[in-house]
Amino acid sequence: MSPVIETDEHQALRSAVAALGAHYGRDYLAKVVAEQRHPTELWYEAAKLGYLGVNLPEEYGGGGGGIAELAIVLEELGAAGCPLLMLVVSPAICGTVIARFGTPAQKRRWLPGLADGTRTMAFGITEPDAGSNSHRITTTARRDGEEWVLTGRKVFVSGVDIADATLIVGRTEDARTGRLKPCLFIVPRDTPGFGRCPIDMELSAAEKQFELTLDEVRLPADALVGDEDAGLLQLFAGLNPERVMTAAFAIGMGRFALSRAVAYACDRTVFKQPIGAHQAIAHPLAQAHIDLELARLMTQKAAYLYDSGDDVAAGEAANMAKYAAAEACVKAVDQAVHTLGGNGLTREFGLASLVTASRVARIAPVSREMILNYVSHQTLGLPKSY
């Protein structure tokens, strides 16, 4: 299948998810945020319709698709104004890693619940002092008999308050070299020594951010996901889908903002004609649409490569997709607010909060500057600067 031309099944999925999103919409999400709760109604309905687990194996209750299908779900919900951030974390990162590298017991325990929405998982990698340098992660895991003992801190972990467990990136010592290597551990939420504290964010979102502390957290041997000696491969098996899904999140948000601006530009009349008739209004909106469509093409390519098993090419494309989508989203939101003028800052039109939200895709899960570092070094062969 070409990554550019969607199949009939993909188009049908888009239409079906768009209908679900239209039933809820921006007003629903705004109410959820105002009430400081989670979008459980939308989450469970999406699960019932098979959308949450569309990328997970059929034998565990999933749809048997891939990241391409899950990205469609997130993009269309975002375009309707009600994206589900935990789609990025629970089925895309955690579900993918467990499906690819988990033991049969781990798959049986976690994948059916992740697919039907009855269980969720968070993902903890970012640390206060490590930033974008994953080699400086200080959360460590050591063996103690038949157990693992984890110690460290994580920040900006989404949805820990509702997650049944968190997939934690720690580092273990390589017996051969003495160097630390990344490994992945499933930490159930009620594990002794596993604490969380909410981070006070000005960002308006249903999903909250947390700082985690791991104080001598003891885990059974089977908490380790995958091969202890294949940490980076397994880690990026989750990080590349995260980048693709972040791109889909940004594209959906940009499409929502653009649709609001276009509707307003067609309706708002000044000097005897709609403001959308003026090129100063029309051309920037047209450019925003072009940029979003181009970002979607790269996102489709990245998802196609990942689902085809080409992890190396998928890594490059996923980074490019995330970069392009973030830039397109920010520009679309800014232009939408500018098109509405003062109305763009009112609650009625639901655009003002997106000014902050759209910046998230530029920052997380990796900054645009680090993506440019990656492309300049890995793709273009320029000297490494970091």
Buried (B, 14 or more C-beta within 10 A) or exposed (E): EEBEEBEEEBEEBBEBBBEBBEEBBBEBBBEBBEEEEBBEEBBBBBBEBBBBBBBBBEEBBBBEBBBBBBBBBBBBBBBBBBBBBBBBBBBBBBBBBBBBBBEEEBBEBBBBBBBBBEBBBBBBBBBEEBEBEBEEBBBBBEBEEEEBBBBBBBBBBBBBBBBBBBBBBBBBBEEEEEEBBBBBBBBBBEBEBBBBEEEEEEEBBBBBBBBBBBEEBBBEEBBBBBEBEBBEBBBBBBBBBBBBBBBBBBBBBBBBBBBBBBEBBEEBEEEEEBBBBEEEBBEBBEBBBEBBEEBBEBBBBBBBBBBBEEBEBBBBBBBBBBBBBBBBBBBBBBBBBBBBEEBBBEEEBBBBBBBBBBBBBBEBBBBBEBBEBBBBBBEEEEEEEE
